[in-house]
């Protein structure tokens, strides 16, 4: 990763944060809670930015339609986040696999 990649990544993140700040206050609060939860749970592909960008897109559409944020996601933020990442491997899954000896091969292959 070169310096240009780092600079471009920072520009993209700043643009993303500006989009979040443009959301209504209730959307911003829920987005920040979702972000904290997702950073804690740690889906492996979170770093590519598509999940968080998709959430902001979804929130912008909901705000434009005049809906409250809880009308969109329901009362349980964690459950909504879990639904988003249900088929996505997490760092916790990778860790569990590493300590249980599941490295992508059968015990008979040893």
C-alpha positions in Angstrom: 0.0 0.0 0.0 1.6 3.2 -1.1 1.2 6.8 0.1 -1.3 7.5 -2.7 -3.5 4.6 -1.5 -3.4 5.9 2.0 -4.3 9.5 0.9 -7.2 8.2 -1.3 -8.5 6.0 1.6 -8.5 9.1 3.9 -10.4 11.1 1.3 -13.0 8.4 0.9 -13.4 8.1 4.7 -13.8 11.8 5.1 -16.4 11.9 2.4 -18.2 9.0 4.1 -18.2 10.8 7.5 -19.5 13.9 5.8 -22.4 11.9 4.4 -23.1 10.6 7.9 -23.1 14.1 9.4 -25.6 15.2 6.8 -28.1 12.6 8.1 -30.8 13.7 10.6 -29.7 13.4 14.2 -31.6 10.2 15.0 -30.1 8.5 12.0 -26.6 9.7 13.0 -27.0 8.2 16.5 -28.2 4.8 15.2 -25.4 4.8 12.6 -22.8 5.4 15.2 -24.2 2.6 17.4 -24.2 0.3 14.4 -20.7 1.2 13.5 -19.5 0.5 17.1 -21.3 -2.9 17.0 -19.9 -3.9 13.7 -16.4 -2.8 14.7 -16.7 -5.0 17.8 -18.2 -8.0 16.0 -15.7 -7.6 13.3 -16.9 -8.9 9.9 -13.8 -9.7 7.9 -14.9 -7.6 4.9 -15.8 -4.5 6.9 -12.6 -2.9 5.9 -13.6 -2.7 2.2 -16.2 -0.1 3.2 -19.1 -1.4 1.2 -21.2 -2.4 4.2 -21.0 1.0 5.9 -21.5 2.8 2.6 -24.6 0.7 2.0 -26.0 1.5 5.4 -25.5 5.3 4.7 -27.2 4.9 1.3 -30.1 3.0 3.0 -30.4 5.7 5.6 -30.3 8.6 3.1 -33.2 6.9 1.2 -35.2 6.5 4.4 -34.6 10.1 5.5 -35.6 11.4 2.1 -38.8 9.4 2.3 -39.5 11.0 5.7 -39.3 7.8 7.7 -37.8 7.5 11.2 -34.7 5.4 11.5 -36.4 2.8 13.7 -39.1 2.4 11.1 -36.4 1.2 8.7 -34.4 -1.1 11.0 -36.7 -2.0 13.8 -36.2 -1.5 17.5 -33.2 -3.8 17.9 -30.1 -2.3 16.3 -27.9 -5.3 17.1 -30.4 -7.7 15.5 -30.5 -5.6 12.4 -26.7 -5.6 12.2 -26.6 -9.4 12.8 -29.0 -9.8 9.9 -26.7 -7.7 7.7 -23.7 -9.9 8.4 -25.3 -13.3 9.0 -23.5 -14.9 6.0 -20.3 -13.0 6.4 -17.3 -14.5 8.3 -16.2 -12.5 11.3 -12.8 -12.3 13.0 -14.4 -14.2 15.9 -15.3 -17.0 13.4 -11.7 -17.1 12.2 -10.4 -17.2 15.7 -12.7 -20.0 16.7 -11.6 -21.9 13.6 -7.9 -21.4 14.4 -8.2 -22.6 18.0 -10.4 -25.6 17.2 -8.0 -26.8 14.5 -10.2 -26.2 11.5 -7.7 -24.8 9.0 -9.6 -25.8 5.9 -8.6 -29.5 6.0 -9.9 -32.6 7.5 -8.3 -34.2 10.6 -7.5 -37.2 8.3 -5.2 -35.0 6.2 -2.7 -34.5 8.9 
